[in-house]
Amino acid sequence: MLGREGIAGLVCLVGSLALLAATWGLPGPTLLVPVGPGFYPRIILGITAVLSLALIVSDYVARRHRAPVPGQAGAAPENYRLVVACFAVFGLYVAALPWIGFRISTFVFLAALQTVLAPPRDRKAWIVVGVTALVTTLVAYYLFNHYLLVLLPRGRWTDF
């Protein structure tokens, strides 16, 4: 019997495998570009399928080895506000991309998401949030713009 995590993993596994199968109909690589349009989606969907399978196995093993305790309350209380806040931050990030560009909006998104998930309590924690957001933004920018040669959005307001 699977729990919530296992069911979520099963849904993601089925979805990623269905989408992975759909990528096989995409055209292959051309002479000028060494990888075709299906290359990166196949990587992402393959990783998603593997992680979904790991989630299913993890949930199954955890449920199998968990002994029921009489009178024990169920799982930890669910935090729907946190989920809604994460979706809101992500939605604002997507909306900000064309206006302020990839670099600025990604930095703000990463800092805001870290703050929403684990609010910093002191100055050191704020510095960690800033440095983590900055380094992650720079690495993502370098990988996509210089290594993978993906054109990233420049801001209409910032041209950056």
LINQUI-V188799 format. One record per residue. N is the residue number from 1. RES is the residue in one letter. PSI is psi in degrees with one decimal (none if undefined). D_FIRST is the distance of its C-alpha to the first C-alpha in whole Angstrom. Layout:
N;RES;PSI;D_FIRST
N;RES;PSI;D_FIRST
This chain:
1;M;132.5;0
2;L;147.0;4
3;G;-164.0;7
4;R;-45.0;10
5;E;-42.2;11
6;G;-40.4;9
7;I;-41.8;10
8;A;-41.5;13
9;G;-39.4;13
10;L;-42.9;12
11;V;-45.5;15
12;C;-37.6;17
13;L;-47.0;17
14;V;-44.3;18
15;G;-44.9;20
16;S;-36.8;22
17;L;-38.1;22
18;A;-44.3;24
19;L;-35.0;26
20;L;-41.4;27
21;A;-33.8;28
22;A;-24.8;30
23;T;-16.6;32
24;W;-15.6;33
25;G;-5.1;35
26;L;152.1;37
27;P;155.8;41
28;G;-178.0;41
29;P;154.6;43
30;T;179.9;47
31;L;-32.7;50
32;L;-29.3;50
33;V;124.2;47
34;P;-17.5;45
35;V;146.5;41
36;G;179.0;40
37;P;-16.3;39
38;G;-3.6;35
39;F;-56.7;35
40;Y;-41.9;34
41;P;-35.6;31
42;R;-38.4;30
43;I;-50.3;30
44;I;-45.9;28
45;L;-34.6;26
46;G;-44.8;25
47;I;-41.0;25
48;T;-41.6;22
49;A;-43.4;20
50;V;-44.2;20
51;L;-34.5;19
52;S;-42.0;16
53;L;-40.5;15
54;A;-37.4;16
55;L;-41.3;14
56;I;-48.6;11
57;V;-43.3;11
58;S;-44.0;12
59;D;-41.7;9
60;Y;-46.3;7
61;V;-41.8;10
62;A;-40.4;11
63;R;-32.9;8
64;R;-36.0;9
65;H;-1.8;12
66;R;124.6;12
67;A;131.4;14
68;P;135.3;14
69;V;121.6;18
70;P;135.5;19
71;G;0.8;21
72;Q;137.4;19
73;A;161.3;19
74;G;-147.9;16
75;A;173.0;16
76;A;152.1;20
77;P;140.3;22
78;E;145.9;21
79;N;80.4;24
80;Y;-30.7;25
81;R;-38.9;29
82;L;-40.1;28
83;V;-46.1;26
84;V;-40.5;29
85;A;-40.6;31
86;C;-43.0;30
87;F;-37.9;30
88;A;-43.4;33
89;V;-42.9;35
90;F;-41.5;33
91;G;-41.2;35
92;L;-36.6;38
93;Y;-48.3;38
94;V;-40.6;38
95;A;-31.6;40
96;A;-22.7;43
97;L;-51.3;42
98;P;-19.7;45
99;W;-41.6;47
100;I;-0.2;47
101;G;169.2;46
102;F;-49.2;43
103;R;-49.2;45
104;I;-46.2;45
105;S;-34.2;42
106;T;-42.5;40
107;F;-47.6;41
108;V;-42.0;41
109;F;-48.7;38
110;L;-41.3;37
111;A;-43.1;39
112;A;-41.9;37
113;L;-41.0;34
114;Q;-39.6;34
115;T;-37.9;36
116;V;-42.8;33
117;L;-39.7;31
118;A;89.0;33
119;P;127.4;36
120;P;140.4;39
121;R;-25.7;41
122;D;-179.3;44
123;R;-40.3;46
124;K;-41.5;44
125;A;-37.8;41
126;W;-38.4;43
127;I;-41.9;44
128;V;-42.2;41
129;V;-47.6;40
130;G;-45.4;43
131;V;-42.2;43
132;T;-44.9;39
133;A;-41.1;40
134;L;-48.1;43
135;V;-43.7;42
136;T;-41.6;39
137;T;-45.9;41
138;L;-41.3;44
139;V;-45.1;41
140;A;-43.1;39
141;Y;-47.0;43
142;Y;-46.4;44
143;L;-49.1;41
144;F;-44.0;41
145;N;-40.9;45
146;H;-35.3;47
147;Y;-50.6;44
148;L;-10.0;42
149;L;42.9;45
150;V;129.6;43
151;L;121.0;45
152;L;149.9;44
153;P;133.6;45
154;R;145.2;48
155;G;138.1;49
156;R;-36.2;51
157;W;-33.1;53
158;T;-23.2;53
159;D;37.9;53
160;F;none;51
